[in-house]
Amino acid sequence: MARENIYQPFEVFCEKFDFCPLQNRLFNFFEFVFVISGEGYHIVNNSKNKLKKGDLYLITPEDKHSFDLTKQSEFLVIRINDEYLKQSSALTINHLECVLYYASHLSTSIITDEEDKEVIYQIVQNLIQSIQNPKAYNCDLQRQYINAIMIIATRNLMHYTPKNLETKDERILDIIAYIQQNIYDLKLLTAQVIGDKFGLASSYIGAYFLNQCGETMQQYIISYRLKLIKHRLLFSDLRIGEIASEFTFTDESHANKFFKKHETLSMSAFRKTHKKI
């Protein structure tokens, strides 16, 4: 199946359908879809969920995506490609990475907080106005709106971390947030450092994390680092050495040894084999 492409950093447009004209679409970009109105189902990789007004979906290049509509529906669509990522600040890229880590294959709305739903709705209205009434600096303004949506999506997707987490323990949520914020510096992610910060004995924190999350803290850290490294390889033009430096490996060889241990391929081979954009 051929993948759809876009040839500018981002696109923003509205579309209205009585039925979805294409099924199981594959993209070479990321797509946010906001439901302005309508009824039906959103389908990602055979996972089907009922859609409703105000839902916001994220479809990644890893997903097969379609809608099964039961009445006329209208959507605001935001598409961004690798050029958008290159032109964005490091902060924005990190927000998007977090969203990608938790939203890939997610067929439900990525916004769960009621207050944030209202904020997203207002941003969408501003985007629609910018489409209908183009003015000077429209492109710059739309980019800021998109960045805001990404940041709001990031804090909502924290509710999906990690996948086996079913606790309401605030401390484990704070520990997970701390790990995410410091994922580039392993010196800050030792059992001793995290235990001291959150009032837990270093000998106990491993068992505590495993009990709360269904995986060890070390497994979570490794999995998270690998996912972010993969995103760098697939969706940026950073050299392997630059990625190794960013993730505080001693050198490129050290980074490749870590990556190959878990993925069987070297970082350059993984990029060559899997790069889609």
Beta strands, then each sheet from edge to edge (+ up, - down):
strand 1: 10-17
strand 2: 30-44
strand 3: 47-51
strand 4: 56-59
strand 5: 65-80
sheet 1: 1+ 5- 2+ 3-
sheet 2: 1+ 5- 2+ 4-
end
